[in-house]
Every structure is written in structure tokens, then in C-alpha cells.
């Protein structure tokens, strides 16, 4: 039997090809070199160095304490362990809200640390920031719905986009961000019908986390997917370690489940 052909490094062009072909895109959070190597080898297309590390790595109760220099450190670790996956660095709270100039400086830090793309949260005012970054050659992933950096304003980890007005606002913000040049969009914890509508309405990959099965791809927090996180988890999370032979097998099963559309289960949605 011939050995499988090694995967070529993922590019933005290749991700767009997958999206155009209707193939689901896989993403997991990742915070260090060892897991980067493991997830890359398992076929995960996108590694998100998420500010969720503030919770699952540092032990805080929210993502807010994560700092830019910490995000850069973990991005460097992931970049050294990765070979072919597309690496996305999260811009943490306080690193882009002040001004466009601050956002450019912060994004440059993550790009120099090894990110291929940066992610930022929110709609409306962020379109100006997205446009400025894209004009300077920095690919951007937007993030709408439940935006954890705004957890205090949102009143907790609650489903967003419920009701016609809220859904319309999410859709409008999504379209504006895509028009501003965002190359990818994460939708978190919104009704499945809203996730499907937004996915149909923009021409960029939409990656869901608690946003239903009709998004262009899926993302989970690594620790949730491996059953490491304690306490009550969102209903849409699946523990892929159950029935797996090890970490690599769990990651491969996650990739397979997203690709064949058996994950997420549309009946298990929301917190």
C-alpha cells in the first residue's frame, strides 16, 4: 500500500477552494507546539490560538485577562509545532478597541509570532478595523454572536441572535464584515436557522461553534473536545475522547465527523 500523500501547507486560497466546493472546514483551538503537531497530523485545517487560553490554560473565569504578549507567546509555540495547518491568532481584549493604529500594531505582533490570520470580535465599529488590516496585507477572521470578550455586556454566556431584530443585526454585521474584507467568520452560540441564513448570505467560510450544522465548518475548544474541561459544558460539545484510542485518534474522529456532517448534532444546540 502506498503511503498517503503529505498534505501541502494550507493557504487562504486553498481554504476558499474548500469552501467553494462545499467541503466542511475543520478548526480547533491550540495553544502549544505538541498539540499543534498532533492536530496538524490528524488533518485539522485551522488551528486557532484562542484567547480561550485565559480560561482553559490560565484558569481565569473569562477570556478577558489574556494579554497580547501571552497570545504572541502561544502563537509562537503553535507555529513551531505546526507544519501545514492555517494558524489564526486571537487579538485579545484591549488590543484593538482603542484605535485602528492600535489594532494594526497588535495584529503585527501576532503575525510576526507566526499567525497566518488574526481574529477579532464584534460587528459595526469593527468593519473599519477589518478594512484597515486587510489593506495592510493582514488576513482577518471576524467573530460574531456570543463574543466572549463582551460577556459582561451580554449578561453571561447566552444564546445571541434570538428574535427577528437581533438576527437581522447579526446578518447585517456579517455582510458588512465580509464586504470590509474579512476572509472568514466565526459564529458562536446562535440559533441554527440564523447560522444557516448568514452562511448563505456571505461569500466567505463561516465557522460555527454552537451555530448549527449548516455553517461552512466547525470549531471547538480543544479541552472541551477532549473531555478535559470540568463543569457544565455547552450541549453542542461532543467528547471525542470517548471511544478513541488516544489523542490523535480523537482529533481524527473530530475531523471525520465534521467532514461527513455527523457533527454537530442539530438536536443538541445551545448552552
C-alpha positions as CSV (number, residue, x, y, z in Angstrom):
1,X,0.0,0.0,0.0
2,X,1.3,3.4,-0.9
3,X,1.9,5.9,1.9
4,X,-0.7,8.8,1.9
5,X,0.5,11.9,0.1
6,X,1.7,14.5,2.6
7,X,-0.6,17.5,2.9
8,X,0.6,20.7,1.4
9,X,0.5,23.8,3.7
10,X,-3.0,25.3,3.9
11,X,-3.3,28.7,2.3
12,X,-6.2,31.2,2.2
13,X,-6.6,30.3,-1.5
14,X,-7.0,26.6,-0.6
15,X,-9.5,27.3,2.2
16,X,-11.5,29.3,-0.3
17,X,-11.4,26.3,-2.7
18,X,-12.7,24.0,0.1
19,X,-15.5,26.5,0.8
20,X,-16.4,26.8,-2.9
21,X,-16.5,23.0,-3.2
22,X,-18.8,22.7,-0.2
23,X,-16.3,20.7,1.9
24,X,-16.6,21.4,5.6
25,X,-13.6,23.1,7.1
26,X,-12.3,21.9,10.5
27,X,-10.8,24.1,13.2
28,X,-9.7,23.5,16.8
29,X,-8.2,25.8,19.4
30,X,-4.5,25.1,20.0
31,X,-2.0,26.6,22.5
32,X,1.3,24.7,22.2
33,X,3.7,23.0,19.9
34,X,3.0,19.4,20.8
35,X,-0.8,19.7,20.2
36,X,-0.1,21.7,17.0
37,X,1.9,18.8,15.6
38,X,-0.7,16.3,16.7
39,X,-3.7,18.3,15.3
40,X,-1.9,19.1,12.1
41,X,-1.1,15.4,11.6
42,X,-4.7,14.5,12.3
43,X,-5.8,16.7,9.4
44,X,-7.3,19.7,11.2
45,X,-7.2,22.5,8.7
46,X,-7.2,25.6,11.0
47,X,-5.5,26.0,14.4
48,X,-7.0,28.8,16.4
49,X,-4.7,30.2,19.1
50,X,-7.7,31.4,21.0
51,X,-7.9,33.8,24.0
52,X,-9.8,30.9,25.5
53,X,-6.4,30.0,26.8
54,X,-7.2,32.6,29.5
55,X,-9.8,30.1,30.8
56,X,-8.5,26.6,29.9
57,X,-4.8,27.2,30.3
58,X,-4.5,30.1,32.8
59,X,-7.6,29.3,34.9
60,X,-9.4,32.6,34.7
61,X,-13.2,32.7,34.7
62,X,-13.3,34.6,31.4
63,X,-11.1,35.3,28.4
64,X,-10.6,39.0,29.4
65,X,-7.3,38.6,31.3
66,X,-5.4,37.2,28.3
67,X,-2.8,39.6,27.2
68,X,-1.3,40.3,23.8
69,X,2.2,39.2,24.8
70,X,0.8,35.9,26.1
71,X,-1.1,35.4,22.9
72,X,2.1,36.1,20.9
73,X,4.0,33.5,23.1
74,X,1.4,30.8,22.5
75,X,1.2,31.7,18.8
76,X,4.9,31.2,18.6
77,X,4.6,27.8,20.3
78,X,1.9,26.6,17.9
79,X,3.8,27.9,14.8
80,X,6.9,25.9,15.8
81,X,4.9,22.7,16.1
82,X,2.7,23.2,13.1
83,X,3.7,22.1,9.6
84,X,0.7,22.6,7.3
85,X,-2.4,23.9,9.1
86,X,-3.6,27.5,8.9
87,X,-2.8,29.3,12.1
88,X,-5.2,32.0,13.4
89,X,-4.1,34.3,16.3
90,X,-6.8,35.8,18.5
91,X,-6.5,39.6,19.2
92,X,-7.2,39.7,23.0
93,X,-9.4,42.2,24.8
94,X,-7.9,45.7,24.9
95,X,-5.5,45.1,22.0
96,X,-7.7,46.6,19.2
97,X,-10.6,48.5,20.7
98,X,-8.7,51.8,21.2
99,X,-7.9,52.7,17.6
100,X,-7.1,51.4,14.2
101,X,-3.5,52.1,14.8
102,X,-3.5,50.0,18.0
103,X,-5.2,47.2,16.1
104,X,-2.5,47.3,13.3
105,X,0.3,47.2,15.9
106,X,-1.3,44.3,17.8
107,X,-2.0,42.3,14.6
108,X,1.6,42.8,13.5
109,X,2.8,41.3,16.8
110,X,0.7,38.1,16.2
111,X,1.7,37.9,12.5
112,X,5.4,38.2,13.5
113,X,4.8,35.4,16.0
114,X,3.7,33.0,13.3
115,X,0.0,33.6,12.7
116,X,-1.4,33.5,9.2
117,X,-4.5,35.4,10.2
118,X,-5.8,37.3,13.1
119,X,-9.3,37.1,14.7
120,X,-11.3,39.9,16.4
121,X,-14.7,40.1,17.9
122,X,-17.7,42.2,17.2
123,X,-19.5,44.0,14.4
124,X,-20.4,47.5,13.5
125,X,-17.4,49.5,14.5
126,X,-15.0,46.7,13.7
127,X,-15.6,47.0,10.0
128,X,-13.2,50.0,9.9
129,X,-10.6,47.9,11.7
130,X,-11.0,44.9,9.4
131,X,-10.7,47.1,6.3
132,X,-7.5,48.7,7.6
133,X,-5.9,45.4,8.5
134,X,-6.8,43.8,5.1
135,X,-5.5,46.8,3.3
136,X,-2.2,46.2,5.0
137,X,-2.0,42.5,4.0
138,X,-3.3,41.0,7.2
139,X,-6.0,38.4,6.7
140,X,-8.8,38.7,9.2
141,X,-11.3,36.3,10.7
142,X,-14.3,38.1,12.3
143,X,-16.3,36.7,15.2
144,X,-20.0,37.4,15.9
145,X,-22.8,36.0,18.1
146,X,-21.6,35.2,21.5
147,X,-18.4,37.3,21.8
148,X,-16.7,36.2,25.0
149,X,-14.8,39.5,25.4
150,X,-18.1,41.2,25.8
151,X,-19.5,38.7,28.3
152,X,-20.2,41.3,30.9
153,X,-22.2,43.4,28.5
154,X,-24.1,40.4,27.2
155,X,-25.1,39.3,30.6
156,X,-23.3,36.0,30.5
157,X,-22.8,33.1,28.1
158,X,-26.2,33.3,26.5
159,X,-27.6,32.5,23.0
160,X,-27.4,35.5,20.8
161,X,-29.5,36.4,17.7
162,X,-32.8,35.3,19.1
163,X,-35.7,37.2,17.7
164,X,-36.1,38.9,14.3
165,X,-34.3,42.1,15.1
166,X,-31.3,40.5,16.8
167,X,-31.0,38.0,13.9
168,X,-31.2,40.8,11.3
169,X,-28.5,42.8,13.1
170,X,-26.2,39.7,13.1
171,X,-26.8,39.2,9.4
172,X,-26.1,42.8,8.6
173,X,-22.9,42.9,10.6
174,X,-21.8,39.6,8.9
175,X,-22.4,41.1,5.4
176,X,-20.6,44.3,6.4
177,X,-17.6,42.4,7.7
178,X,-17.3,40.3,4.6
179,X,-17.6,43.4,2.4
180,X,-14.8,45.0,4.5
181,X,-12.5,42.2,3.6
182,X,-12.9,39.6,6.4
183,X,-11.8,36.3,4.9
184,X,-13.5,34.1,7.5
185,X,-16.3,34.4,10.1
186,X,-16.8,32.6,13.3
187,X,-20.4,32.4,14.6
188,X,-20.8,31.4,18.2
189,X,-23.9,30.3,20.0
190,X,-26.8,31.5,17.8
191,X,-29.9,29.7,16.5
192,X,-29.2,27.2,13.8
193,X,-31.6,28.9,11.4
194,X,-29.7,32.2,11.8
195,X,-26.4,30.4,11.3
196,X,-27.7,28.9,8.1
197,X,-29.1,32.2,6.8
198,X,-25.8,34.0,7.4
199,X,-23.8,31.2,5.8
200,X,-25.9,31.6,2.7
201,X,-25.7,35.4,2.7
202,X,-21.9,35.8,2.7
203,X,-19.3,34.5,0.3
204,X,-16.7,33.6,2.9
205,X,-16.3,30.5,5.1
206,X,-18.5,30.6,8.2
207,X,-17.2,28.5,11.0
208,X,-19.7,27.6,13.7
209,X,-19.5,26.9,17.3
210,X,-23.0,26.3,18.6
211,X,-24.3,27.8,15.4
212,X,-25.9,24.7,13.9
213,X,-24.8,22.2,11.2
214,X,-25.2,24.4,8.1
215,X,-22.1,26.5,8.6
216,X,-19.1,26.1,6.3
217,X,-17.2,24.4,9.1
218,X,-16.9,23.9,12.8
219,X,-14.6,24.8,15.7
220,X,-14.4,23.6,19.2
221,X,-12.2,24.4,22.2
222,X,-9.6,21.7,22.3
223,X,-10.1,21.0,26.0
224,X,-13.9,20.6,25.5
225,X,-13.4,18.2,22.6
226,X,-11.1,16.1,24.7
227,X,-13.3,16.0,27.8
228,X,-10.7,17.8,29.9
229,X,-12.8,20.8,30.8
230,X,-14.7,20.4,34.1
231,X,-18.1,21.7,34.9
232,X,-21.1,22.1,32.7
233,X,-20.4,22.3,29.0
234,X,-22.5,23.6,26.1
235,X,-24.9,21.0,24.9
236,X,-23.4,21.1,21.4
237,X,-20.0,19.9,22.6
238,X,-19.0,16.3,22.0
239,X,-16.3,14.4,23.9
240,X,-14.3,12.8,21.1
241,X,-12.0,11.0,23.6
242,X,-14.9,8.7,24.4
243,X,-14.3,5.6,22.2
244,X,-11.0,6.8,20.9
245,X,-7.6,5.0,21.1
246,X,-5.8,8.2,22.1
247,X,-5.5,12.0,21.5
248,X,-4.6,11.7,17.8
249,X,-7.5,9.3,17.2
250,X,-9.9,11.7,18.9
251,X,-8.7,14.5,16.7
252,X,-9.1,12.3,13.5
253,X,-12.6,11.4,14.6
254,X,-13.4,15.0,15.1
255,X,-12.2,15.8,11.6
256,X,-14.1,12.9,10.1
257,X,-17.3,13.9,11.9
258,X,-17.2,17.5,10.7
259,X,-16.4,16.4,7.2
260,X,-19.2,13.8,7.0
261,X,-21.6,16.2,8.7
262,X,-22.4,13.9,11.6
263,X,-21.2,16.7,13.9
264,X,-22.7,18.9,15.2
265,X,-26.0,17.2,16.1
266,X,-28.7,19.7,15.2
267,X,-30.8,18.4,18.1
268,X,-28.1,19.4,20.6
269,X,-27.8,23.1,20.3
270,X,-27.1,25.9,22.8
271,X,-25.9,26.1,26.4
